[in-house]
Amino acid sequence: MKGQNQYEKFKRGEPLTFKQAILAQCFVCSGGREGGEDCLGVSCPLYQFMPYREGRQKKQLTQEQKGKITDRFKRARNAVSLA
């Protein structure tokens, strides 16, 4: 089930990515029902990031932008592991 693995990971105290955290919360909020559709939870602060939201447009990134994001995540992970 979409979000269940991420929620289990959260319960074990493992770190989640931003997307994994959203999926885990959607799993909890939906009562564990199968995902893959718009929940219409417009009052949810995470709804704007919901992967199945109607009308959601994917952002098109250049290879340079993808490289910068990858580098930023690597630096952040290294900073966390050093702490």
C-alpha positions, 0 to 999 in steps of 0.5 A: 500500500502506498505510504505504508512502508514509509509510515513503518520506516517512520515508526522505526525512527528511520529518516524519511525524504520529503516525499516519503513523509508526505506519503506516510502522512497520507497513509495515516490520514486516509486510515490506511486505505489504498492510495493512488487517487486525489483525497480532496483534502484541501484543508490539509497543509500537505495537500499542495504536495500530494502526488495524486492531486488533480491538476498537479503539474510536474516541474521540468528540470534541466540536467544542471538543476538536477545536478545542483539538487543532488549536490544539495541533498548530498551535503545535507545528508553528510551534515546530518551524519556528522552531527 
